[in-house]
């Protein structure tokens, strides 16, 4: 029996629910071909950053604001590195990738506001991007009077970019200071999809310089369980919002669980670095075996069997049981040999 693995992600119809998340590896042509051959439903290109787009808009003759000038000065001071030398290179990457692949290619914009992105978002569409993933970083929480102001800034950015393009717009943002379900409902008219991800970069303190540093490390396998609750809450609050699960997805069990929780696609990145493109085929084979075992003919059948959220009383009971359970670990006393 042939299993239909097609899924709708924010208006895009994908042949597979496995989407390659944004990372530098997708810049390589041979890697992109391998990802498609392994069964990826779509790929997200590495991000182009607001600083690069500001330089592009300068060349186009648009004056820049004081805030944009400060961003450029910061990028020069810290010599920020990215996937390409500039926005023009990124447009060329989008054009090459979309021409090379038969699966959707999603561009990624990363920055603090929508002011300088509008014209460039349209250029991404013209270059062949099937969608745009908008990574919105808001100012520190202390700069706002409350979470409402943070959400207002995100909603405004989504609305402006959405008006500039006709392709699907997917939103990815810092979760600090906002309510995921509430924000999903607010941007539902402007955004086609939500990327629910598990974590951001790690923060460390250098003991020599006593300064902060930030870095990315591969997400540990099995940590995808942390995505289930926020996905279920967003899906329950705004079922019309398409959801991508991102963070720690490393096994077919992870894929099945995030799909059952309410996600339409599972994004993988870290596991690709660990195991290579063939891991996509492993995930798909495991998903197909699960569907066959439960006599499902399609992902739609799986979606119809999604469990409901806990009722309030059930959630409380499970919460108390979890806190009251005795952990199955040995105490120090247990490890001491009895005296003869």
URPEVEN-V589892 format. One record per residue. RES is the residue in one small letter. PSI is psi as a letter, one per 20 degrees, with the letter a starting at -180 (* if undefined). Layout:
RES	PSI
RES	PSI
This chain:
x	p
x	p
x	p
x	o
x	j
x	q
x	q
x	p
x	n
x	k
x	i
x	p
x	o
x	q
x	i
x	q
x	j
x	o
x	p
x	o
x	r
x	p
x	q
x	h
x	h
x	i
x	h
x	p
x	g
x	h
x	g
x	g
x	g
x	h
x	g
x	g
x	h
x	i
x	j
x	p
x	h
x	r
x	q
x	p
x	q
x	r
x	q
x	p
x	q
x	h
x	h
x	h
x	h
x	g
x	h
x	g
x	h
x	g
x	h
x	i
x	j
x	p
x	q
x	q
x	r
x	h
x	g
x	h
x	h
x	h
x	g
x	g
x	h
x	g
x	h
x	h
x	g
x	j
x	l
x	p
x	q
x	a
x	h
x	r
x	h
x	r
x	h
x	g
x	h
x	g
x	h
x	h
x	g
x	g
x	g
x	g
x	g
x	h
x	h
x	h
x	q
x	i
x	q
x	p
x	p
x	p
x	q
x	p
x	p
x	p
x	a
x	h
x	r
x	i
x	g
x	j
x	i
x	g
x	h
x	h
x	g
x	h
x	h
x	g
x	g
x	h
x	i
x	j
x	p
x	i
x	r
x	p
x	o
x	o
x	o
x	p
x	o
x	r
x	r
x	q
x	h
x	i
x	i
x	q
x	i
x	r
x	h
x	h
x	h
x	g
x	h
x	g
x	h
x	g
x	g
x	g
x	g
x	g
x	g
x	g
x	h
x	h
x	i
x	i
x	r
x	i
x	r
x	q
x	p
x	p
x	p
x	p
x	r
x	p
x	i
x	p
x	j
x	r
x	o
x	g
x	g
x	g
x	h
x	g
x	h
x	h
x	j
x	h
x	i
x	h
x	q
x	i
x	q
x	p
x	o
x	o
x	q
x	h
x	r
x	a
x	q
x	q
x	p
x	r
x	p
x	p
x	i
x	g
x	i
x	k
x	q
x	q
x	q
x	p
x	q
x	q
x	r
x	p
x	p
x	p
x	q
x	i
x	i
x	i
x	h
x	i
x	h
x	g
x	g
x	h
x	g
x	h
x	g
x	g
x	h
x	h
x	h
x	m
x	i
x	i
x	p
x	q
x	p
x	p
x	p
x	p
x	o
x	j
x	o
x	i
x	r
x	h
x	g
x	g
x	g
x	g
x	g
x	h
x	h
x	h
x	h
x	i
x	q
x	h
x	q
x	p
x	p
x	q
x	f
x	g
x	h
x	h
x	h
x	g
x	i
x	r
x	h
x	i
x	h
x	g
x	h
x	g
x	g
x	g
x	g
x	h
x	g
x	g
x	h
x	g
x	g
x	h
x	h
x	j
x	k
x	p
x	i
x	r
x	h
x	h
x	g
x	g
x	h
x	i
x	j
x	p
x	q
x	r
x	q
x	p
x	r
x	g
x	h
x	g
x	g
x	g
x	g
x	h
x	g
x	g
x	h
x	g
x	h
x	i
x	q
x	p
x	q
x	m
x	q
x	p
x	r
x	h
x	h
x	h
x	i
x	p
x	p
x	q
x	q
x	*
